[in-house]
Amino acid sequence: MTVLIWLLILPGLLWALVRLGGLDRGPLVQLLAFTPYVAAWSLVPAALALGTRRWPAAGLAIVVVAAFAVFVLPRAVPGGRGPADGVRLRVMTSNLLIGGADPDTIVRLVRDQGVDVLAVQEFTPDAKDALAKAGLGDLLPYASLAAEPGALGSGLYSRFPVREAGHQRNRGGFEQAYGTIQPPGAGALLVESAHPLAPWALRVNPDWRQDLEAEPPADPGGPPRILLGDFNATLDHAPLRRLIATGYRDAGAATGQGLVPTWPYEGHPGIPKITIDHVLVDRRIGVRELSVRNIPRSDHRAVIAELAVPKA
C-alpha cells in the first residue's frame, strides 16, 4: 500500500512541477491542457495516504493538492473584475468550424444578448454569405472581414463604425481581423479576433508558441485592447499566461467561470473538454458577466462577455 500511494503521488507531483516551471514543451503542451482533471485526481492519493496514516506520503500529497489549488481554483472564484463603472459593451466570440456553424443561432444570440462586437474564426466565404442571409448585417452593420476557404479566415462584426480595419496572418497561417471602434460615450478601443495555431502535432508546437507570443500585448499607454477568440491554449499554458501578464485580464477567470469548458462540443470523441476560447481585456476594462453557449454544427462553444469600458 505504501508503494502504491507513492506511485500515485508521483505523476501529480511531476505535473505540478512542470506547470509551476512553465515547462510546456513537446507532448507536455497538449497534456497541460488537462491540468484541472489532474488537479481533481490529486485528491485520490492524498485521501489514501491520510486514510491509511502514511504521514510522509500524506504530507507530500497535500503539498501537491495545494499547488493545484493555487493553479486552478482562482478560475472558479469571482475576483479581479476590474472597474465597475464605464460604458456597457457586450462582446462575443465563436469558432465556426470551417464555416459550418449554424448562422441562425449566432444571429439569434447576437440579437437576444445585445452583442455589440462579434469575433469569428474559421470564417469562410460561405459562412459570410450565410450570416448575411440570416440578418447579421441588420444588427452589426460594420465589419473587418478576412473570409477564406478552409479554417484560416477571420472576421469582426460591430454595431459601431470600424476604423483602421485590417487583418494579419500569423505564422500558423490563420488570419486575425482587427479594427478600432468607439462606442457612444466611450474612448477608442482596439479589438482583434485571435486564432493562434492549434498544437495538434509535435512538429507544429514551435509555431503554436510563436503565434501566442506574437499576439498583441496590452499597451497601458495606448487605447485599451480587447483580444478575443480561439486561443488554442488554456490558462495552464505559459505563453498565454505571459500574454495576460502584459496587462490583460481573462474574463472567464474574473467572473469565476474560467473552468467552464469551450471545446470540443462536436466530434473529437474521447477528448476531455477544456477551456481554450477566451475574452482578454485590458486591465482598464471591467468585466461584469460572462456566459458560454453551444452553437450547433461547431465544436466550439461561443463566449459572451459584458464589459465596462472606459468613458471618453
Secondary structure, 3 states (H helix, E strand, C coil): CHHHHHHHHHHHHHHHHHHHHCCCCCCHHHHHCCHHHHHHHCHHHHHHHHHCCCHHHHHHHHHHHHHHHHHHHHHHCCCCCCCCCCEEEEEEEEECCCCCCCHHHHHHHHHHCCCCEEEEECCCHHHHHHHHHCCHHHHCCEEEEECCCCCCCEEEEECCCCEEEEEEECCCCCEEEEEEECCCCECCEEEEEECCCCCCCHHHHHHHHHHHHHCCCCCCCCCCEEEEEECCCCCCCHHHHHHHHCCEEEHHHHCCCCCCCCECCCCCCCCCCECCEEEEEECCCEEEEEEEECCCCCCCCEEEEEEEECEC
